[in-house]
Amino acid sequence: MNILKRFTDSVARAGIAALVVSGCAYAAGARINTTKSIPVGLYLTSNAQVAKGAYVLFCPPHNEVFTMAKARGYIGAGFCPGGYGYMMKRILAAKNDIVVIDEEGVRVNGDLLPLSVPRKVDIAGRALPHFHADHYILGDAELLLMSDVSSTSFDGRYFGPVDRSQIKAVIRPVITL
């Protein structure tokens, strides 16, 4: 019985230590990405400027597209308005960039982005929303958030540009796969 009690105490202490370390890491800006939207790995929040090419952590705007995405499991639940979880993407277009989104994919200033062809249906066969833009010039506060590493990411080809105010932090990769 004494061995079982010591084992239980050890497991409890290890669990508490893991929670404390995790909380400290989160408070210090550590974020883990497990999705295919950006490279899987450990990221740190930074004070870097929100700019084209940066990886960002953002709250999705509270609207129909994201409500559907949450209901279907494309995005998780969390503390953003609408009960959405944070998302991580890369800024691939910003102020004054010309964006075209059609069945061929996403073009920024005439260049077709790799892996950007919109899928018509998700893996369950449900129709996906599509943001269509023939010649959209991004405004001062608009950003196109995309994946450049996955053709199956739920990104700007489905929900369009987001306002810069949705960005919570620029994140920098520390260790990625």
Backbone as ProteinMPNN parsed JSONL, in Angstrom:
{"seq_chain_A": "MNILKRFTDSVARAGIAALVVSGCAYAAGARINTTKSIPVGLYLTSNAQVAKGAYVLFCPPHNEVFTMAKARGYIGAGFCPGGYGYMMKRILAAKNDIVVIDEEGVRVNGDLLPLSVPRKVDIAGRALPHFHADHYILGDAELLLMSDVSSTSFDGRYFGPVDRSQIKAVIRPVITL", "coords_chain_A": {"N_chain_A": [[0.824, -1.192, 0.0], [1.985, 1.197, 0.697], [3.76, 1.651, -1.413], [2.014, 2.14, -3.556], [0.828, 4.527, -2.68], [3.064, 6.241, -2.698], [3.636, 6.172, -5.432], [1.284, 7.304, -6.508], [1.424, 9.88, -5.343], [3.779, 10.782, -6.604], [2.999, 10.84, -9.309], [0.974, 12.774, -9.163], [2.46, 15.035, -8.353], [4.171, 15.306, -10.558], [2.279, 15.883, -12.52], [1.274, 18.344, -11.601], [3.617, 19.863, -11.766], [4.02, 19.796, -14.55], [1.77, 21.258, -15.403], [2.35, 23.775, -14.274], [4.763, 24.432, -15.597], [3.817, 24.463, -18.251], [1.934, 26.567, -18.092], [3.642, 28.714, -17.481], [5.212, 28.75, -19.818], [3.243, 29.386, -21.714], [2.507, 31.938, -20.789], [4.868, 33.22, -21.328], [4.737, 33.425, -24.034], [4.789, 31.175, -25.67], [3.492, 29.116, -28.208], [1.799, 26.358, -29.604], [1.496, 24.819, -32.701], [-0.598, 22.523, -34.209], [-1.881, 22.045, -36.52], [-2.363, 21.835, -40.164], [-2.064, 24.282, -41.339], [0.103, 26.055, -41.065], [3.629, 25.373, -40.743], [3.908, 22.576, -38.582], [4.621, 22.86, -35.144], [6.56, 24.566, -32.575], [6.015, 27.876, -31.622], [6.781, 31.315, -30.936], [5.241, 34.185, -29.567], [5.65, 37.527, -30.751], [6.893, 40.927, -30.87], [6.994, 41.826, -33.386], [6.304, 43.584, -36.434], [3.101, 43.547, -37.993], [3.066, 42.207, -41.023], [3.318, 41.505, -44.557], [4.038, 38.166, -45.289], [4.52, 37.371, -42.698], [3.897, 35.041, -40.027], [0.889, 34.681, -38.244], [-1.186, 34.903, -35.31], [-4.586, 34.82, -34.899], [-7.908, 36.037, -34.132], [-10.775, 34.728, -35.487], [-13.174, 36.619, -37.369], [-16.472, 37.235, -36.091], [-18.774, 35.674, -37.774], [-21.018, 34.218, -40.295], [-19.574, 32.341, -41.912], [-17.436, 31.508, -40.285], [-18.85, 30.519, -38.116], [-20.071, 28.291, -39.274], [-17.703, 26.919, -39.911], [-16.692, 26.345, -37.37], [-18.764, 24.699, -36.366], [-18.501, 22.528, -38.077], [-16.042, 21.592, -37.408], [-13.713, 22.593, -38.543], [-12.377, 24.634, -37.368], [-11.402, 25.198, -33.974], [-13.032, 25.503, -30.736], [-12.934, 28.35, -28.569], [-11.684, 31.326, -26.97], [-12.239, 33.577, -28.469], [-14.434, 36.139, -29.871], [-17.68, 34.859, -30.543], [-17.049, 32.406, -29.702], [-14.981, 31.136, -30.966], [-11.839, 29.488, -31.574], [-8.37, 30.522, -31.494], [-6.649, 31.087, -34.592], [-3.958, 30.168, -36.803], [-2.088, 31.529, -39.37], [-0.481, 32.555, -42.464], [0.422, 35.762, -43.604], [-0.317, 36.564, -46.787], [-1.039, 38.496, -48.523], [-1.483, 42.033, -48.565], [-2.152, 45.517, -47.828], [-3.055, 47.313, -50.713], [-2.427, 45.201, -52.427], [-3.397, 43.23, -55.218], [-5.944, 40.974, -55.449], [-7.094, 37.923, -56.722], [-9.496, 35.497, -56.587], [-10.503, 32.492, -57.617], [-11.759, 29.539, -59.368], [-9.33, 28.496, -60.206], [-7.503, 29.087, -58.293], [-5.723, 31.147, -55.907], [-4.629, 34.319, -56.684], [-2.109, 36.7, -56.263], [-1.325, 39.874, -57.007], [-1.121, 39.002, -59.639], [0.368, 36.641, -59.489], [0.038, 33.182, -59.131], [-0.727, 31.566, -56.174], [0.945, 28.852, -54.614], [-0.624, 25.715, -53.914], [-3.227, 26.696, -53.641], [-5.685, 26.197, -54.829], [-9.132, 26.214, -54.562], [-11.086, 23.858, -52.789], [-14.012, 22.066, -53.651], [-15.638, 20.577, -51.985], [-15.595, 19.379, -48.561], [-13.799, 16.856, -46.61], [-15.881, 15.283, -45.777], [-17.684, 15.474, -47.757], [-19.263, 17.745, -47.828], [-20.387, 20.859, -49.103], [-18.086, 23.483, -49.545], [-17.663, 26.885, -48.439], [-17.03, 29.606, -50.688], [-14.929, 32.302, -51.279], [-15.183, 34.69, -53.626], [-13.321, 36.621, -55.852], [-12.79, 38.925, -58.346], [-11.067, 41.006, -59.006], [-9.762, 42.285, -56.629], [-8.765, 44.855, -54.604], [-6.828, 45.087, -51.842], [-7.655, 46.857, -48.914], [-6.44, 49.427, -46.605], [-6.519, 48.224, -44.029], [-6.85, 45.548, -44.487], [-6.106, 42.053, -44.748], [-4.899, 39.131, -46.379], [-5.091, 35.98, -45.307], [-3.465, 32.977, -45.436], [-2.577, 29.527, -46.103], [0.588, 28.354, -47.0], [1.57, 25.914, -47.124], [-0.212, 23.814, -47.232], [-2.787, 22.283, -49.078], [-5.264, 21.853, -48.096], [-6.019, 23.55, -46.094], [-8.19, 25.578, -44.106], [-8.721, 28.598, -45.143], [-8.063, 31.951, -46.446], [-9.085, 31.62, -49.067], [-11.563, 30.624, -48.678], [-12.789, 32.241, -46.721], [-12.111, 34.869, -47.298], [-10.605, 38.236, -47.143], [-9.377, 39.456, -43.948], [-9.777, 41.777, -41.262], [-7.134, 43.786, -40.065], [-7.309, 44.272, -37.346], [-8.079, 41.882, -36.22], [-5.838, 40.424, -35.759], [-3.874, 39.006, -33.276], [-1.265, 38.479, -32.532], [2.04, 38.463, -33.907], [3.722, 35.577, -34.813], [6.642, 33.631, -34.332], [8.526, 30.977, -35.714], [10.017, 28.449, -33.678], [10.74, 25.75, -33.288], [10.085, 23.6, -35.859], [8.454, 21.07, -37.845]], "CA_chain_A": [[0.0, 0.0, 0.0], [2.892, 2.316, 0.779], [4.297, 1.866, -2.759], [0.936, 2.75, -4.335], [0.69, 5.912, -2.239], [4.216, 6.998, -3.215], [3.463, 6.289, -6.884], [0.211, 8.282, -6.716], [1.986, 11.189, -5.002], [4.74, 11.143, -7.655], [2.23, 11.192, -10.511], [0.305, 14.051, -8.89], [3.482, 16.096, -8.374], [4.604, 15.471, -11.95], [1.186, 16.565, -13.214], [1.27, 19.748, -11.163], [4.811, 20.489, -12.35], [3.764, 19.967, -15.98], [0.829, 22.372, -15.539], [3.065, 25.019, -13.952], [5.688, 24.705, -16.707], [2.994, 24.83, -19.412], [1.397, 27.91, -17.845], [4.747, 29.679, -17.613], [5.568, 28.812, -21.237], [2.185, 30.141, -22.392], [2.641, 33.335, -20.374], [6.063, 33.754, -21.987], [4.447, 33.578, -25.452], [4.905, 29.928, -26.429], [2.267, 28.6, -28.816], [2.05, 25.14, -30.371], [0.604, 24.595, -33.83], [-0.735, 21.111, -34.563], [-2.668, 21.975, -37.758], [-1.594, 21.882, -41.409], [-2.117, 25.63, -41.904], [1.484, 26.515, -41.091], [4.402, 24.215, -40.288], [3.647, 22.074, -37.232], [5.743, 23.098, -34.261], [6.531, 25.522, -31.478], [6.148, 29.273, -32.038], [6.767, 32.323, -29.877], [4.679, 35.471, -29.955], [6.693, 38.549, -30.819], [6.446, 42.309, -31.071], [7.275, 42.164, -34.78], [5.245, 44.283, -37.151], [2.193, 42.759, -38.822], [3.486, 42.512, -42.389], [3.251, 40.438, -45.538], [5.012, 37.11, -45.07], [4.573, 36.981, -41.283], [2.928, 34.122, -39.437], [0.119, 35.398, -37.237], [-2.225, 34.3, -34.485], [-5.707, 35.759, -34.999], [-9.271, 35.658, -33.798], [-11.644, 34.859, -36.652], [-14.317, 37.509, -37.147], [-17.719, 36.537, -35.767], [-19.69, 35.725, -38.909], [-21.608, 32.95, -40.709], [-18.576, 31.397, -42.429], [-16.683, 30.928, -39.167], [-19.787, 29.732, -37.316], [-20.155, 27.017, -39.975], [-16.401, 26.259, -39.773], [-16.61, 25.8, -36.007], [-19.729, 23.61, -36.262], [-17.998, 21.383, -38.843], [-14.769, 21.157, -36.864], [-12.549, 23.14, -39.262], [-11.676, 25.423, -36.351], [-11.788, 24.79, -32.637], [-13.686, 26.443, -29.837], [-11.965, 29.095, -27.776], [-12.075, 32.537, -26.258], [-12.501, 34.685, -29.393], [-15.87, 36.383, -30.051], [-18.327, 33.767, -31.251], [-16.59, 31.151, -29.129], [-13.979, 30.535, -31.847], [-10.461, 29.398, -31.115], [-7.375, 31.233, -32.3], [-6.149, 30.429, -35.793], [-2.618, 30.577, -37.226], [-1.939, 31.571, -40.829], [0.57, 33.446, -42.957], [-0.091, 36.899, -44.372], [0.195, 36.45, -48.148], [-1.381, 39.724, -49.258], [-1.779, 43.147, -47.653], [-2.557, 46.804, -48.405], [-2.866, 47.602, -52.138], [-2.232, 44.009, -53.254], [-4.562, 42.859, -56.025], [-6.25, 39.572, -55.186], [-8.092, 37.224, -57.533], [-9.786, 34.168, -56.047], [-11.452, 31.793, -58.476], [-11.598, 28.083, -59.353], [-7.93, 28.146, -60.481], [-6.729, 29.325, -57.089], [-5.596, 32.526, -55.424], [-3.547, 35.086, -57.297], [-1.776, 37.961, -55.612], [-0.592, 40.691, -57.975], [-0.923, 38.214, -60.845], [1.074, 35.385, -59.235], [-0.779, 32.131, -58.537], [-0.134, 31.015, -54.955], [0.954, 27.388, -54.597], [-1.557, 25.002, -53.026], [-4.348, 27.598, -53.337], [-6.919, 25.853, -55.535], [-10.18, 25.93, -53.58], [-11.792, 22.578, -52.9], [-15.463, 22.264, -53.731], [-16.245, 19.923, -50.825], [-14.659, 18.939, -47.516], [-13.588, 15.401, -46.619], [-17.172, 14.629, -45.514], [-18.54, 15.688, -48.923], [-20.103, 18.933, -47.661], [-19.944, 22.003, -49.903], [-17.31, 24.504, -48.837], [-17.927, 28.25, -48.893], [-15.951, 30.15, -51.509], [-14.858, 33.748, -51.424], [-14.84, 34.943, -55.026], [-12.855, 37.987, -56.102], [-12.281, 39.067, -59.707], [-9.967, 41.989, -59.022], [-10.012, 42.918, -55.333], [-7.6, 45.573, -54.084], [-6.924, 45.103, -50.38], [-7.633, 48.161, -48.27], [-5.399, 49.71, -45.606], [-6.575, 47.352, -42.855], [-7.206, 44.188, -44.89], [-5.03, 41.073, -44.93], [-5.31, 37.819, -46.849], [-4.408, 34.983, -44.481], [-3.493, 31.728, -46.184], [-1.544, 28.527, -45.886], [1.438, 28.107, -48.165], [2.115, 24.566, -46.933], [-1.264, 22.805, -47.281], [-3.892, 22.565, -50.0], [-6.533, 21.576, -47.413], [-6.215, 24.502, -44.999], [-9.344, 26.472, -44.149], [-8.032, 29.888, -45.17], [-8.662, 33.067, -47.156], [-9.826, 31.243, -50.283], [-12.919, 30.305, -48.238], [-13.395, 33.304, -45.917], [-11.743, 36.193, -47.801], [-9.709, 39.048, -46.312], [-9.779, 39.793, -42.588], [-9.297, 43.074, -40.808], [-5.89, 43.77, -39.283], [-7.639, 44.291, -35.913], [-8.285, 40.508, -35.775], [-4.53, 39.845, -35.449], [-3.536, 39.095, -31.856], [0.197, 38.481, -32.386], [2.913, 37.856, -34.905], [4.393, 34.443, -34.184], [7.884, 33.213, -35.005], [8.815, 29.568, -35.457], [11.168, 28.087, -32.851], [11.025, 24.39, -33.741], [9.015, 23.118, -36.71], [8.708, 19.818, -38.574]], "C_chain_A": [[0.864, 1.251, 0.0], [3.469, 2.671, -0.597], [3.26, 2.565, -3.628], [0.76, 4.216, -3.963], [1.843, 6.758, -2.772], [4.091, 7.216, -4.726], [2.411, 7.353, -7.202], [0.697, 9.696, -6.419], [2.941, 11.675, -6.093], [4.027, 11.579, -8.929], [1.545, 12.541, -10.323], [1.297, 15.206, -8.943], [3.97, 16.356, -9.791], [3.544, 16.215, -12.762], [1.124, 18.036, -12.873], [2.453, 20.485, -11.761], [4.603, 20.749, -13.843], [2.805, 21.129, -16.232], [1.511, 23.713, -15.283], [4.002, 25.404, -15.105], [4.912, 25.147, -17.948], [2.431, 26.239, -19.269], [2.461, 28.981, -17.996], [5.153, 29.85, -19.074], [4.52, 29.612, -22.014], [2.289, 31.628, -22.06], [3.843, 34.002, -21.039], [5.882, 33.863, -23.501], [4.578, 32.322, -26.287], [3.538, 29.492, -26.936], [2.636, 27.38, -29.646], [1.017, 25.043, -31.477], [0.605, 23.113, -34.171], [-1.52, 20.936, -35.864], [-1.747, 22.012, -38.973], [-1.538, 23.282, -42.009], [-0.748, 26.287, -42.044], [2.315, 25.335, -40.597], [4.104, 23.852, -38.828], [4.863, 22.366, -36.365], [5.468, 24.11, -33.173], [6.823, 26.913, -32.021], [6.184, 30.152, -30.798], [6.1, 33.583, -30.403], [5.802, 36.506, -29.923], [6.063, 39.925, -30.964], [6.693, 42.759, -32.501], [6.049, 42.818, -35.416], [4.398, 43.298, -37.952], [2.484, 43.144, -40.264], [3.366, 41.285, -43.269], [4.386, 39.444, -45.297], [5.063, 36.607, -43.641], [3.537, 35.907, -40.974], [2.209, 34.885, -38.335], [-0.857, 34.479, -36.51], [-3.383, 35.29, -34.533], [-7.001, 35.143, -34.513], [-10.105, 35.798, -35.069], [-12.772, 35.843, -36.359], [-15.585, 36.691, -36.899], [-18.684, 36.712, -36.933], [-20.14, 34.312, -39.282], [-20.583, 31.912, -41.142], [-17.829, 30.726, -41.276], [-17.582, 30.143, -38.213], [-19.948, 28.347, -37.931], [-18.851, 26.233, -39.802], [-16.242, 25.633, -38.384], [-17.541, 24.599, -35.849], [-19.234, 22.347, -36.97], [-16.635, 20.889, -38.344], [-13.545, 21.628, -37.635], [-11.7, 23.983, -38.322], [-12.198, 24.995, -34.984], [-12.549, 25.87, -31.886], [-12.616, 27.159, -29.03], [-12.554, 30.363, -27.21], [-12.273, 33.752, -27.155], [-14.01, 34.935, -29.454], [-16.484, 35.293, -30.922], [-17.939, 32.408, -30.706], [-15.561, 30.429, -29.986], [-12.624, 30.468, -31.156], [-9.548, 30.218, -32.001], [-7.006, 30.404, -33.521], [-4.758, 30.973, -36.102], [-2.53, 30.462, -38.736], [-0.751, 32.46, -41.172], [-0.084, 34.57, -43.748], [0.529, 36.815, -45.769], [-0.224, 37.601, -49.044], [-1.799, 40.776, -48.237], [-2.129, 44.394, -48.478], [-2.091, 46.977, -49.86], [-2.529, 46.395, -53.008], [-3.537, 43.716, -53.991], [-4.755, 41.358, -55.89], [-7.338, 39.096, -56.144], [-8.257, 35.846, -56.906], [-10.868, 33.557, -56.924], [-11.148, 30.302, -58.457], [-10.161, 27.629, -59.643], [-7.038, 28.305, -59.251], [-6.713, 30.794, -56.716], [-4.392, 33.164, -56.099], [-3.366, 36.378, -56.507], [-0.864, 38.711, -56.571], [-0.202, 39.882, -59.212], [-0.233, 36.875, -60.65], [0.158, 34.38, -58.533], [-0.057, 31.552, -57.333], [-0.151, 29.492, -55.017], [-0.075, 26.855, -53.596], [-2.83, 25.796, -52.729], [-5.64, 27.286, -54.083], [-7.999, 25.527, -54.505], [-10.832, 24.573, -53.844], [-13.288, 22.869, -52.928], [-16.172, 21.697, -52.509], [-15.171, 19.551, -49.812], [-14.562, 17.416, -47.534], [-14.873, 14.613, -46.326], [-18.143, 14.82, -46.676], [-19.453, 16.891, -48.836], [-19.521, 20.084, -48.473], [-19.2, 23.006, -49.024], [-17.72, 25.891, -49.32], [-16.769, 28.698, -49.78], [-16.054, 31.663, -51.523], [-14.395, 33.989, -52.856], [-14.434, 36.407, -55.181], [-12.249, 38.043, -57.5], [-11.059, 39.97, -59.777], [-10.146, 42.846, -57.757], [-8.722, 43.564, -54.848], [-7.767, 45.684, -52.573], [-6.783, 46.519, -49.846], [-6.546, 48.253, -47.205], [-5.36, 48.692, -44.471], [-6.867, 45.899, -43.208], [-5.97, 43.324, -45.131], [-5.635, 39.791, -45.49], [-4.449, 36.798, -46.129], [-4.591, 33.614, -45.119], [-2.485, 30.739, -45.61], [-0.709, 28.468, -47.157], [2.098, 26.737, -48.05], [1.057, 23.461, -47.034], [-2.37, 23.225, -48.245], [-5.252, 22.366, -49.336], [-6.818, 22.517, -46.249], [-7.505, 25.297, -45.193], [-8.785, 27.884, -44.03], [-8.769, 30.901, -46.036], [-9.406, 32.725, -48.426], [-11.278, 30.926, -49.954], [-13.574, 31.457, -47.485], [-13.002, 34.708, -46.334], [-10.812, 36.944, -46.866], [-10.266, 39.24, -44.905], [-9.179, 41.143, -42.227], [-8.068, 42.896, -39.916], [-6.171, 43.729, -37.78], [-7.866, 42.886, -35.355], [-6.967, 39.856, -35.335], [-4.223, 40.078, -33.967], [-2.03, 39.118, -31.634], [0.849, 37.962, -33.66], [3.62, 36.723, -34.162], [5.595, 34.041, -35.025], [8.168, 31.754, -34.67], [10.081, 29.395, -34.616], [11.659, 26.711, -33.296], [9.841, 23.948, -34.591], [9.437, 21.83, -37.414], [8.666, 20.079, -40.055]], "O_chain_A": [[0.515, 2.251, -0.627], [3.646, 3.848, -0.913], [3.598, 3.493, -4.363], [0.564, 5.057, -4.84], [1.624, 7.872, -3.247], [4.396, 8.293, -5.237], [2.626, 8.202, -8.066], [0.402, 10.619, -7.179], [2.915, 12.849, -6.463], [4.406, 12.57, -9.553], [1.542, 13.363, -11.239], [0.998, 16.25, -9.522], [4.162, 17.508, -10.18], [3.869, 17.069, -13.588], [0.943, 18.878, -13.752], [2.308, 21.619, -12.217], [4.973, 21.811, -14.344], [3.003, 21.903, -17.169], [1.268, 24.68, -16.006], [4.029, 26.558, -15.533], [5.306, 26.1, -18.619], [2.452, 27.017, -20.223], [2.208, 30.037, -18.574], [5.41, 30.968, -19.52], [4.868, 30.421, -22.874], [2.173, 32.476, -22.945], [3.833, 35.209, -21.283], [6.781, 34.346, -24.189], [4.487, 32.396, -27.513], [2.554, 29.498, -26.196], [3.669, 27.37, -30.317], [-0.183, 25.167, -31.234], [1.658, 22.515, -34.394], [-1.797, 19.808, -36.27], [-0.535, 22.193, -38.852], [-1.004, 23.447, -43.106], [-0.479, 26.986, -43.02], [1.748, 24.376, -40.073], [4.057, 24.721, -37.958], [6.0, 22.15, -36.787], [4.324, 24.464, -32.887], [7.766, 27.103, -32.788], [5.677, 29.775, -29.741], [6.35, 34.006, -31.532], [6.768, 36.377, -29.172], [4.855, 40.057, -31.156], [6.611, 43.951, -32.797], [4.915, 42.618, -34.98], [4.916, 42.335, -38.517], [2.19, 44.262, -40.686], [3.319, 40.158, -42.776], [5.542, 39.83, -45.125], [5.594, 35.525, -43.389], [2.459, 35.863, -41.566], [2.826, 35.64, -37.584], [-1.283, 33.443, -37.02], [-3.197, 36.471, -34.243], [-7.173, 33.925, -34.483], [-10.139, 36.873, -35.667], [-13.272, 35.9, -35.236], [-15.744, 35.594, -37.433], [-19.33, 37.751, -37.071], [-19.71, 33.332, -38.673], [-20.698, 30.738, -40.789], [-17.617, 29.514, -41.292], [-17.122, 29.199, -37.57], [-19.961, 27.345, -37.217], [-18.881, 25.024, -39.574], [-15.721, 24.526, -38.249], [-17.151, 23.589, -35.262], [-19.508, 21.233, -36.525], [-16.137, 19.869, -38.82], [-12.446, 21.121, -37.41], [-10.477, 24.045, -38.451], [-13.314, 24.487, -34.868], [-12.686, 27.001, -32.354], [-11.521, 26.633, -28.832], [-13.762, 30.468, -26.997], [-12.458, 34.859, -26.648], [-14.791, 34.043, -29.124], [-15.889, 34.86, -31.909], [-18.427, 31.379, -31.174], [-15.291, 29.248, -29.768], [-12.307, 31.273, -30.281], [-9.907, 30.568, -33.126], [-7.047, 29.174, -33.487], [-4.417, 32.091, -35.716], [-2.858, 29.425, -39.311], [-0.106, 33.035, -40.296], [-1.045, 34.338, -44.482], [1.74, 36.971, -45.928], [0.191, 37.673, -50.2], [-2.382, 40.467, -47.198], [-2.37, 44.307, -49.682], [-0.915, 46.812, -50.185], [-2.359, 46.547, -54.218], [-4.629, 43.924, -53.462], [-3.852, 40.572, -56.177], [-8.353, 39.762, -56.348], [-7.283, 35.118, -56.716], [-11.999, 34.041, -56.969], [-10.366, 29.841, -57.625], [-9.812, 26.485, -59.351], [-5.954, 27.727, -59.181], [-7.562, 31.577, -57.144], [-3.288, 32.621, -56.085], [-4.33, 37.05, -56.138], [0.226, 38.246, -56.905], [0.887, 40.045, -59.762], [-0.244, 36.046, -61.559], [-0.421, 34.675, -57.488], [1.083, 31.1, -57.442], [-1.15, 28.901, -55.427], [-0.349, 27.477, -52.569], [-3.45, 25.598, -51.685], [-6.603, 28.044, -53.975], [-7.799, 24.654, -53.661], [-11.089, 24.204, -54.99], [-13.759, 23.813, -52.294], [-17.171, 22.248, -52.047], [-13.994, 19.423, -50.152], [-15.174, 16.763, -48.378], [-14.941, 13.414, -46.596], [-19.292, 14.385, -46.602], [-20.335, 17.054, -49.679], [-18.304, 20.262, -48.524], [-19.627, 23.328, -47.915], [-18.086, 26.058, -50.484], [-15.648, 28.212, -49.629], [-17.123, 32.229, -51.75], [-13.321, 33.532, -53.247], [-15.119, 37.31, -54.701], [-11.314, 37.305, -57.809], [-10.126, 39.705, -60.534], [-10.621, 43.98, -57.821], [-7.703, 42.889, -54.698], [-8.72, 46.292, -52.084], [-5.909, 47.276, -50.267], [-5.829, 47.288, -46.94], [-4.28, 48.333, -44.001], [-7.11, 45.091, -42.312], [-4.946, 43.784, -45.638], [-6.746, 39.409, -45.122], [-3.233, 36.752, -46.313], [-5.713, 33.149, -45.317], [-1.663, 31.074, -44.757], [-1.247, 28.526, -48.263], [3.049, 26.428, -48.768], [1.398, 22.283, -46.931], [-2.827, 24.368, -48.231], [-6.283, 22.672, -49.935], [-7.767, 22.297, -45.495], [-7.863, 25.646, -46.318], [-8.418, 28.318, -42.939], [-9.954, 30.735, -46.326], [-10.29, 33.479, -48.832], [-12.134, 30.952, -50.838], [-14.786, 31.644, -47.589], [-13.521, 35.67, -45.766], [-10.288, 36.371, -45.91], [-11.478, 39.192, -44.696], [-8.196, 41.583, -42.822], [-7.994, 41.963, -39.116], [-5.359, 43.205, -37.018], [-7.848, 42.706, -34.137], [-6.979, 38.853, -34.622], [-4.303, 41.203, -33.473], [-1.557, 39.707, -30.661], [0.287, 37.14, -34.383], [4.059, 36.893, -33.025], [5.57, 34.101, -36.254], [8.071, 31.335, -33.517], [11.076, 30.092, -34.811], [12.828, 26.53, -33.634], [8.71, 23.919, -34.105], [10.626, 21.545, -37.557], [8.855, 19.157, -40.849]]}, "name": "protein", "num_of_chains": 1, "seq": "MNILKRFTDSVARAGIAALVVSGCAYAAGARINTTKSIPVGLYLTSNAQVAKGAYVLFCPPHNEVFTMAKARGYIGAGFCPGGYGYMMKRILAAKNDIVVIDEEGVRVNGDLLPLSVPRKVDIAGRALPHFHADHYILGDAELLLMSDVSSTSFDGRYFGPVDRSQIKAVIRPVITL"}
